[in-house]
Amino acid sequence: MSSTTSQKVAVLGTGKIGEALLSGMIRGGWAPADLLVTTRRQERADELRTRYGVTPVTNAEAAKQADTLILACKPQDMAKLLDELAPHVTPDRLVISAAAGITTAFIEERLTESTPVVRVMPNTPVLVDEGMSVISAGSHASSAALAHAEAIFGAVGKTLRVPETQQDACTALSGSGPAYFYFLVEAMTDAGILLGLPRDKAHDLIVQAAIGASVMLRDSGEHPVKLRENVTSPAGTTINAIRELENHGVRAALIAALEAARDRSRELASGNNT
């Protein structure tokens, strides 16, 4: 086993994303005996112990025992969690935050000086091992720390390193991204019903079209414009649909929507939760 997978890792706040990480790490070679979890409820702790063989501990015990701490709590709970951890976290630990909108500076100023912090923005497809996790280094995080974070989150999808200044844009594009596709599938399903199809058949047609298009985008290496042109015959059905999308400003609406999401991410990072 590599040195990466022989260290103790603690997941603090083990909800759906935290559990997906645990599952992926175990499949990726981490021994359950090296994985610690913290939860709010005893029932949840027992469930995780039974399902994965991991060890439930308190937040303070996690900070004392683990080499790497993954903070998977809700953003509004981060300050309180850091208050619990601070007396026990030393600079030889690695702290990874998976909480949306929480900057590395926010964490660093509440922990012992020189503690390495890495910020990660995963999205919900980590639940099916198809996630995208965007990774940024804090002021004390080394390349080895980034590589360790990539090894953990790479177990449940792909990873991408970016400067922290780009995290808000990545949150808008990738963190919130799956919701836009679900919204589009919902609208297209409604259109299928309007056109006379049963809901279940409309849903199956659209979901498979989305999966097929995504795989082609990923594997073909073609620009999306080229792939769209391949479907768009002169005077055909697709170009008529595209014309209506352009007439209704769908492209402009998407750009404006992502800008709004980026701006809200900045607000959350600055502490504006209202």
C-alpha positions as CSV (number, residue, x, y, z in Angstrom):
1,M,0.0,0.0,0.0
2,S,1.3,3.4,-0.9
3,S,2.1,6.1,1.7
4,T,-1.0,8.0,0.5
5,T,-3.3,5.2,1.5
6,S,-1.6,4.3,4.8
7,Q,-2.3,7.6,6.5
8,K,-5.2,8.1,8.8
9,V,-8.0,10.2,7.2
10,A,-11.0,11.6,9.1
11,V,-14.2,12.8,7.5
12,L,-15.9,15.3,9.7
13,G,-19.6,15.7,9.0
14,T,-20.3,12.5,7.2
15,G,-23.4,13.3,5.1
16,K,-24.0,12.1,1.5
17,I,-20.8,13.6,0.1
18,G,-18.7,12.4,3.0
19,E,-20.1,8.9,2.7
20,A,-19.4,8.9,-1.0
21,L,-15.8,9.8,-0.3
22,L,-15.5,7.0,2.3
23,S,-16.9,4.5,-0.1
24,G,-14.6,5.6,-3.0
25,M,-11.5,5.7,-0.8
26,I,-12.1,2.1,0.4
27,R,-12.5,1.0,-3.2
28,G,-9.4,2.9,-4.0
29,G,-7.2,1.1,-1.5
30,W,-7.7,2.8,1.9
31,A,-8.1,0.4,4.8
32,P,-11.3,1.0,6.8
33,A,-9.1,0.8,9.9
34,D,-7.4,4.0,8.8
35,L,-10.6,5.9,8.2
36,L,-12.3,7.9,11.0
37,V,-15.7,9.6,10.8
38,T,-17.6,12.1,12.9
39,T,-21.4,12.5,12.9
40,R,-24.0,14.4,14.8
41,R,-26.2,11.4,15.6
42,Q,-25.2,8.1,17.2
43,E,-27.5,6.2,14.8
44,R,-25.6,7.6,11.8
45,A,-22.2,6.7,13.4
46,D,-23.4,3.1,14.0
47,E,-24.7,2.9,10.4
48,L,-21.3,3.9,9.0
49,R,-19.4,1.6,11.2
50,T,-21.6,-1.3,10.2
51,R,-21.6,-0.5,6.5
52,Y,-17.9,0.3,6.0
53,G,-16.0,-0.8,9.1
54,V,-14.8,2.7,9.8
55,T,-14.3,4.2,13.3
56,P,-16.7,6.9,14.6
57,V,-14.9,9.5,16.8
58,T,-15.5,12.9,18.2
59,N,-14.2,16.0,16.3
60,A,-11.5,16.5,18.9
61,E,-10.4,12.8,18.7
62,A,-10.3,13.1,14.9
63,A,-8.0,16.1,15.1
64,K,-5.7,14.3,17.5
65,Q,-5.5,11.0,15.5
66,A,-5.8,11.7,11.8
67,D,-3.1,12.9,9.5
68,T,-5.7,14.4,7.1
69,L,-8.9,16.1,8.2
70,I,-11.7,16.5,5.6
71,L,-14.2,19.1,6.7
72,A,-17.4,18.1,5.0
73,C,-19.7,20.1,7.2
74,K,-22.2,22.7,6.1
75,P,-20.7,26.2,5.6
76,Q,-22.6,27.7,8.4
77,D,-21.2,25.1,10.8
78,M,-17.6,25.7,9.8
79,A,-16.6,28.4,12.4
80,K,-17.9,26.2,15.3
81,L,-16.2,23.1,14.0
82,L,-12.9,25.0,13.7
83,D,-13.2,26.2,17.3
84,E,-13.4,22.5,18.3
85,L,-10.5,21.5,16.2
86,A,-8.1,24.4,16.7
87,P,-6.6,23.2,20.1
88,H,-5.7,19.8,18.6
89,V,-4.6,20.6,15.0
90,T,-0.8,20.9,14.5
91,P,1.0,22.1,11.4
92,D,1.9,18.5,10.4
93,R,-1.8,17.8,9.7
94,L,-3.5,18.4,6.3
95,V,-6.9,20.1,6.5
96,I,-9.1,19.8,3.4
97,S,-12.3,21.8,3.2
98,A,-15.2,20.6,1.1
99,A,-17.6,23.3,2.3
100,A,-18.9,25.7,-0.3
101,G,-17.9,29.3,-0.1
102,I,-15.3,28.8,2.7
103,T,-11.9,30.2,1.8
104,T,-8.6,28.8,2.9
105,A,-7.8,32.1,4.6
106,F,-11.0,31.7,6.8
107,I,-9.7,28.3,8.0
108,E,-6.0,29.2,8.3
109,E,-6.6,32.2,10.6
110,R,-8.5,29.9,13.0
111,L,-5.9,27.2,13.2
112,T,-2.2,27.0,14.2
113,E,0.0,29.1,12.0
114,S,1.5,27.3,9.0
115,T,-1.2,24.5,9.0
116,P,-1.6,23.4,5.3
117,V,-5.2,23.9,4.0
118,V,-6.6,22.7,0.7
119,R,-10.0,23.9,-0.6
120,V,-12.1,21.5,-2.7
121,M,-15.4,22.1,-4.4
122,P,-17.0,18.7,-5.3
123,N,-20.3,18.3,-7.0
124,T,-23.0,15.7,-6.3
125,P,-22.1,13.2,-9.1
126,V,-19.4,12.1,-6.7
127,L,-22.3,9.9,-5.4
128,V,-22.0,7.8,-8.6
129,D,-18.2,8.2,-9.0
130,E,-18.6,10.7,-11.8
131,G,-17.9,13.9,-9.8
132,M,-15.7,16.8,-10.6
133,S,-13.7,18.2,-7.7
134,V,-12.0,21.5,-8.1
135,I,-8.9,21.8,-5.9
136,S,-7.0,24.9,-4.7
137,A,-4.1,25.4,-2.4
138,G,-4.0,27.6,0.7
139,S,-1.0,29.6,1.5
140,H,0.8,26.8,3.3
141,A,-0.2,23.8,1.2
142,S,2.5,22.0,-0.8
143,S,2.3,20.2,-4.1
144,A,2.3,17.0,-2.0
145,A,-0.7,18.2,-0.1
146,L,-2.5,18.9,-3.4
147,A,-1.6,15.5,-4.7
148,H,-3.0,13.8,-1.6
149,A,-6.3,15.7,-2.0
150,E,-6.4,14.6,-5.6
151,A,-5.9,11.0,-4.6
152,I,-8.8,11.2,-2.2
153,F,-11.3,13.0,-4.4
154,G,-10.0,11.2,-7.5
155,A,-11.6,8.1,-6.1
156,V,-15.0,9.5,-6.9
157,G,-14.5,11.2,-10.2
158,K,-12.1,13.7,-11.8
159,T,-10.2,16.5,-10.2
160,L,-9.0,19.9,-11.5
161,R,-6.4,22.2,-9.9
162,V,-7.2,26.0,-10.1
163,P,-6.1,29.1,-8.3
164,E,-8.4,29.9,-5.4
165,T,-9.4,33.1,-7.2
166,Q,-11.3,30.9,-9.7
167,Q,-13.2,28.9,-7.2
168,D,-16.3,31.0,-7.4
169,A,-16.5,30.6,-11.1
170,C,-16.0,26.9,-10.8
171,T,-18.7,26.7,-8.2
172,A,-21.1,28.4,-10.6
173,L,-20.1,26.1,-13.5
174,S,-19.3,22.8,-11.9
175,G,-20.7,22.8,-8.3
176,S,-24.1,24.0,-9.4
177,G,-23.7,22.6,-12.9
178,P,-25.7,19.3,-12.5
179,A,-28.8,21.3,-11.4
180,Y,-28.8,23.1,-14.8
181,F,-28.9,19.8,-16.6
182,Y,-31.7,18.5,-14.4
183,F,-33.6,21.7,-15.1
184,L,-33.1,21.2,-18.8
185,V,-34.2,17.5,-18.7
186,E,-37.3,18.6,-16.7
187,A,-38.2,21.2,-19.3
188,M,-37.6,18.8,-22.2
189,T,-39.7,16.1,-20.5
190,D,-42.5,18.6,-20.3
191,A,-42.1,19.3,-24.0
192,G,-42.3,15.6,-24.8
193,I,-45.6,15.4,-22.9
194,L,-46.9,18.4,-24.8
195,L,-45.9,16.6,-28.0
196,G,-47.9,13.6,-27.0
197,L,-45.5,11.2,-25.3
198,P,-46.1,9.5,-22.0
199,R,-43.9,11.0,-19.2
200,D,-41.9,7.8,-18.6
201,K,-41.0,7.5,-22.3
202,A,-40.1,11.2,-22.7
203,H,-37.9,10.9,-19.6
204,D,-36.1,7.8,-20.9
205,L,-35.5,9.3,-24.4
206,I,-34.1,12.5,-22.9
207,V,-31.9,10.9,-20.3
208,Q,-30.3,8.6,-22.8
209,A,-29.8,11.5,-25.2
210,A,-28.0,13.4,-22.4
211,I,-25.8,10.4,-21.5
212,G,-24.9,9.7,-25.1
213,A,-24.2,13.4,-25.8
214,S,-22.0,13.6,-22.7
215,V,-19.9,10.6,-23.6
216,M,-19.4,11.9,-27.2
217,L,-18.3,15.3,-25.8
218,R,-15.9,13.5,-23.4
219,D,-14.5,10.9,-25.8
220,S,-14.6,12.3,-29.3
221,G,-12.4,15.3,-28.7
222,E,-14.7,17.3,-31.0
223,H,-15.8,20.9,-30.2
224,P,-19.4,21.0,-29.1
225,V,-20.2,23.3,-32.1
226,K,-18.9,20.5,-34.5
227,L,-21.0,17.9,-32.7
228,R,-24.1,20.1,-32.9
229,E,-23.5,20.7,-36.6
230,N,-23.4,17.0,-37.2
231,V,-27.0,16.7,-36.0
232,T,-28.1,19.9,-37.8
233,S,-29.3,19.2,-41.4
234,P,-30.1,22.1,-43.7
235,A,-33.8,23.1,-43.4
236,G,-34.3,20.2,-40.9
237,T,-35.9,19.8,-37.5
238,T,-32.8,20.6,-35.4
239,I,-32.1,24.0,-37.0
240,N,-35.7,25.0,-36.5
241,A,-35.4,24.1,-32.8
242,I,-32.0,25.9,-32.5
243,R,-33.5,29.0,-34.1
244,E,-36.2,29.1,-31.4
245,L,-33.7,28.6,-28.6
246,E,-31.7,31.6,-30.0
247,N,-34.9,33.7,-30.5
248,H,-35.8,33.1,-26.8
249,G,-32.3,34.1,-25.6
250,V,-31.4,30.7,-24.1
251,R,-27.6,31.3,-24.6
252,A,-27.8,34.7,-23.0
253,A,-29.9,33.4,-20.1
254,L,-27.4,30.7,-19.4
255,I,-24.5,33.2,-19.3
256,A,-26.5,35.5,-17.0
257,A,-27.4,32.5,-14.8
258,L,-23.8,31.5,-14.3
259,E,-22.8,35.0,-13.5
260,A,-25.5,35.2,-10.9
261,A,-24.3,31.9,-9.3
262,R,-20.7,33.2,-9.4
263,D,-21.7,36.4,-7.7
264,R,-23.7,34.5,-5.0
265,S,-20.7,32.3,-4.3
266,R,-18.6,35.5,-3.8
267,E,-21.2,36.8,-1.3
268,L,-21.2,33.5,0.6
269,A,-17.4,33.5,0.8
270,S,-17.5,37.0,2.2
271,G,-19.8,35.9,5.0
272,N,-23.1,37.2,3.5
273,N,-25.5,34.3,4.2
274,T,-28.7,36.3,3.9
